[in-house]
């Protein structure tokens, strides 16, 4: 949702194979000035109109980090955001 709300143009890449699922998301938005702050549960930069639609709880990035087997985020002011997450497929 952050790409839609803040990111401007963006791109998603998905790799699915029997052992893993890898999702990369990149945008050319304003970037994240403080990644550590953005990873804190409850922190959000959502605008009031986004909150009215139920977004902006500040749990997106923290939940991805908690549940992904690999979580990499790169960003800076004016640099957009590049997020890579990998989920290992466990035999069941």
Protein Blocks (a to p, Z undefined) as FASTA:
>chain_A
ZZmmmnopadddddddfkbccdddddfbebjfblmlmmpghiacbdfklmmnopanopmm
mmmmmmpmbdcddddehkapadddddddddZZ
